[in-house]
Amino acid sequence: MKKVLFLLLSALMIAMNGFAASPAATSLDRIVAVVGREIILDSDINEQELMLRLQYPDAKSDPQLRKKILDNLINQKILLTKAKIDTVKVDEKSVDDQAAARYSSLRAGFPTVSAMETRFGQPVNRLKQRIRDDIKEQQMIDAFRRKNFRDATVSYEETTSFYNQEKDKLPELPETVSVSQIVKMPVITEAEKQSALDKIKAVQQKIAAGSNFAALAKEFSDDPGSRENGGDLGFTRKGELVPPYEKTAYSLKPGQISGIVESRFGYHIIQLIDKDGERIHTRHILAVFDRSKTDVPATVALLRSIREDILSGKTTFAAMAEKYSDDSASAASGGVISSGSGDKNIETGTLRPDLQKIIGGLKNSGEISQPEKIEPDKSAAFYALFMLNSREPAHRLTLEHDFTRIEELAKNRKSQELFNAWIESLKKQVMVQVMSDI
């Protein structure tokens, strides 16, 4: 099972390569390994070790963690070397779009560009190039692997054989729940909404008079993440933006500017820059709502009314979530909450303590909580309804109830064995030299 777990962690480490929140390599950095013409630095291992220990507490007790990280980095460098030899091509536009989006996300976490440069120990232009290089290299690796290696499939007999061999080592599955939610940010007072509307109307008049959109965004937009870039949000896919914004943006033609659009954040004016299939490139100007000026009683009353309509059979929870919820991710799926991996069955123990208490009070499928105030650690408080869809008690894996899970574990192990054999064959074609102990 540890091998299976580490296979899952390796994908995370690849994605995080070079982006831990630590300064860049210093002059004291040392080369740990050379793979073809690629090098692996001690700082590369330190960065991934830090991120893994932060995100996976169990990693702290693994004495082989640094060796496993190095082995995974060597494997990636082997694949990169072979991809370059085979002149694997990637979509440069896709690389540019992903790099711009990743930089925008990174930039949003710092008050100034200078603060970001200090944290990463390098100028912004070098950081942007590093982001782009990492994304391009990973796309080359992925393309090379897809071309030359296929994940394994397992038969029924192989799955049952795996279970019979490993059943005493398989862990007990914790209790899981499937939960739906309707999230409402506190309703903004009419006076505050009018103030924001007056501001965005004034900006709209300047646009109509011929003023430059990007310049107006820099001067007037209340969105700190995009303001310095002239309101540019880069390319986004469906489901990544709040529904009112997204619906309007997809209806525009390149170069076209929308009217005033209201979302839970405030009032927007949107310009569509480009459209590429399911992706759009937009910029916007935002007149934000002051969240200190809210009408809490009206928010609670709205949720109570929604709850009564659902319980009386007038409508469904999914329909109300799609119509009213301020959480766009769960609203798109009728309010169903998903874990970070996309699983709709969530381990109860991973929920926040306040949510564990609320969900623990729901005994039967279809039961809906009263409106509850939720106070996240790093974001504004909101109010919500929660519905229990199903609850699966803690249990050990069995073929009768968990065949699909066991089949996936068996496939992962077989894929890992085949991948290891493939990497060993590639090592005969690429020079690998470990320079020092880690």
Phi, psi and omega in degrees: 000327178296324178295318179297316180299317183290331174300319179291322181291330184297325178296321178295317182296323178298314183295330184269356186308119176085007184233024172290155182279067178216156182297161180293168181303140180261181180294344180272357180298149182233153177278126181266322181208154175237128180235107187061240176257007180264147177241153175241124182264157175302324180294329177299316180292318180300318181298312182290324177298317179300311182296319180294319180292328178288319186270336181230091184306328181297337181296336182299332184265007182265106182291344181262010187302312183296323178294319179295320178298313179299315180301318179294320178295320177299315178302317181294320179293325175298313180296320179296317179300314180294323179296321179291320179297320181278004181048052177296131180261146176233165178280104184298325179294319178297321178298314180300316182296315180293322179295318179296318180293319180292320177296317180299319179295318179294315182298326182296342181273003182230143182292328180218162175297323180299319179297322179293317179299320179295318183294323182263355175068030178202154180293159187297323180297321178291323178296317178299319180293323179295318177300313182296316180299316181297317180294317180297315180298319180293323177294323177296316179299313181299317180295318179296318181293318179298323182289326190245352183218133178244136176298152185286159167242154180233145178275172176300318181296320179294324179293314180294324178295316177301315181297314181297328179283324190251357190302327180285344180262346182290135183285162173286133177284131179288167176299137177235154177225151169250125187227143172247154182220153168235113185258131175232120169291148181307134182299133179282140178295152181298324181296319180290321178298321180294322179297315178294323180294319178300319181295314184289329177294323178296320177294319180301322179294322178294322177296315180299331180278357175105006180293151181289130185299311183297321179295320178295322179298316179298326184274323192242340186293142178265009178268104184293335182287335184239349187304313184294339178263023180069029179083005186288124178259000182070191179279137176227157178255165180301135181097350182270345181244159179297144189307313182299319178297311185295317181301315180292316184299318181290342180275349183276161171258152180309129182092343183283146180247135183282173166280198180279129182241129179263132171231182179292343180276331183154210180253133181245150159240128190243139171240126175275121180271315183203157178225131182224089182064243181271007180246146176229150177243115185231162165229158181210164171240129185241130168255102191282150173280137175281107185290354176279350182247081185233163179245089184296314179304321179293325178295312180296319180297321178297314180295322177296319178297318177299316180299315181297320179295322179292313183293331180279352179089005180291333182206185180243159177299318182298317181295320180289326178295315180297326183277319192247336189293138178271001175261102188296326183297310181282330179301323181296337179250028178073022178096353183291129179275138177242152175284176179300333179271000179093359180285132180272352172260110189255136177296126182303321183292345179272351179285154174302149181306320180293324178288324177301319180294317181295311182293326178297334179280351178265111189268329187240149177300136181092352180286139185241135179288164167288164175304129183238140175272128179245130182240089178298157182293323190237018178212174186292150177293152176215174180241150186205155167253143177233137176239132176278119177273316179196160177224129179246114182297160175299140181196163174275148180297134175226152179298327183292320186254341189228035185301317183298318178297315181294320177300319179295318178297318179296320179294319179300315181295317180295318178298319180296319179296317179292320179296316179301319179294321179295316179298319179299324178291325179288330179298336178286346182254348183232131179290128176235123180228116175274121190273330184203164177289157178242000000 
